[in-house]
Amino acid sequence: MGKDAPLTPETCAALLSKQRYNPEILPQLEAYVAAQCEGGTYDLDANLAVLKLYQFHPDTTNVAVVSKILLKALMNLPATDYLMCTCLIPDRVHELEVVGSVAKLAGLLECCSFREFWKELEPLRADVLPEIPAGFDDAIREFILKTVAITYQAVPEAHLLDSLKVDGGALAKLAASRGWAVEAGTVKVPLNDDNTA
């Protein structure tokens, strides 16, 4: 495996098994993070290894890579990946604008302030977070839908449209794919163990 060859999940795992704490592998790992953001892949172990190397070698910290790792972790909600990643980031990096912006978005999702999340995300897209990973919006919508499914039996359609930031046609498709019914301005969620008393 040459230094210039792009990493795959398999070659990354092999590299980490032999050189996990070698700072010379950072360029390869950072390129792998960028590749994850362009495609549908996600490798938490590799991303945690990058953050750990930044801990050991603070002068190598690339804030753009840190923000990409955090955004990819948010895409995996409700798993605790985001929390694991933040535990490896020193306070001085947490205080930077781009990382603070991601933390604010995470806080809004954690509090289920979905409409505020989308409002906060829009201006960040252009200025602070221009390299949002591919599929980010869809992954966040999936998390919101899971949250709605465990919380509600019926929810006003207008509320769900705002929470998902979609139009009526997209909501109808999302609801149908989950077996939800849209009737007279209300979205009805089938009963499950979480949304029943």
Secondary structure, DSSP 8 states (H G I E B T S, - for coil): --TTS---HHHHHHHHHHHTT-GGGHHHHHHHHHHHHHSS---HHHHHHHHHHHHH-GGG--HHHHHHHHHHHHTTTTSSHHHHHHHTS-HHHHTSHHHHHHHHHHHHHHTT-HHHHHHHHHHHHHTT-----TTHHHHHHHHHHHHHHHH-SEEEHHHHHHHHT--HHHHHHHHHHTT-EEETTEEE----SSS--
